[in-house]
Amino acid sequence: MEIMHRQILHLDFFQAIRGAISLFRDPTRTESVYDIEDGLRHTKATQLAVEYMKSDPAVDRIIAERYLAPHLDLDSLFALPADSLGHTYAAYIKESNFDPNFYRKVEVTDDTSYIFLRLRQTHDIWHIVTGFGTDVAGELGLKAFELAQTHRTMSLILLAGGLLSTLSKSPADLDRTLECVAIGYRSGAKSRRLLSQKWEEQWSKSVSDWRKELGIEVTNVYIP
């Protein structure tokens, strides 16, 4: 059993490294992100992150329940009030020409796989609620928010890789990117845990009400 576990970790490690190299070359390649995440699944750091997330009672409950999103009807969501999360989400998906089910699927067999799948399902909702865009600075700001809330190694790796990529490819953007990271981490540390939310049961709630309830203040300037 111990030998098999080491073999799994060995294979996972190379998958993560391959994904990291691929992502550095092309930051827009989503599959590389999933390669890194899946490669980190069996590490001690990931298990500690899971324990940290479960230390929040509300997060622990939704993990135990294995709550997942029902089928999404974008047209029905788009018909909701303009300020609602549902309408905003549907408009965001349509305008970006995204597929809401684009993410790599995971068979839920334990707490870790459930967390992976749920975070993939709700990634774009997190973008909307936190106010971070989908440019490099926005994505890294969201990853900093996620790091504060989940302690996931994946978030830290993507942050480090994104900052290195910015430094080497667009150094003029570094100050703004670092500010987004600082804003994201502080906001994530102060707000309620987004992983505990059943967004799909309250699509009609306004984005502003969601933010108020969760303690999220959208800002473009870091305030210590």
Secondary structure, DSSP 4 states (H G I P E B T S, - for coil): -HHHHHHHHHHHHHHHHHHHHHHHH-TT-HHHHHHHHHHTTTSHHHHHHHHHHHTSHHHHHHHHHT-------HHHHHTS-TTBHHHHHHHHHHHHT--TT-SPP----SHHHHHHHHHHHHHHHHHHHHT--SSHHHHHHHHHHHHHHH--HHHHHHHHHHHHHHHHH-GGGHHHHHHHHHHHHHHHHHSPPGGG--GGG-TTSBHHHHHHHHT----SS---
